[in-house]
Amino acid sequence: MMRFSSGSNVPGYMPDEPAEHHETFDDAKRCLIAEILRDADQADNEPDAEDLSAFAEDVNLWGSPQSGYCQCRCYFVGEI
């Protein structure tokens, strides 16, 4: 059975939290989108929040494991 991980970190630094593990790609993607939207809710200003919300919409279109950058963070879904 294929398993997936999701999470984020600032490149060059240790992750704030360990990556989460999921049974399916869709579960991992949903978890990552929720994380991005939490970050948008906690953004310091409206343009940053809008960037993160737009990025969450882009992540929703991902069809396979990958990563992307937004607001100096790398967000990822990967196979493990």
C-alpha positions, 0 to 999 in steps of 0.5 A, a space after each residue: 500500500 502506498 503511503 504519503 506525507 505532507 507538511 511544510 518548512 522554511 528551506 534551510 531550517 529544520 521543520 517546525 513540526 514533523 511531516 504528517 503521514 496519510 494512507 492516500 494522496 487525497 488525504 495528504 493533499 487535504 491536510 496540506 490545504 488545511 495547513 495552508 489555509 491556517 497559515 492564511 488565517 494567521 498571515 500578518 497582512 491581507 496580501 499575504 493571506 490572499 497569496 496563501 489562499 490562491 496557493 491552496 487553490 493551486 495545491 487542490 489541482 495537484 494530481 500527484 506528489 509534488 511541492 511548491 513555495 509560497 511566502 518563503 515556505 515549501 509545502 509538500 506532498 510526498 510518497 513514503 
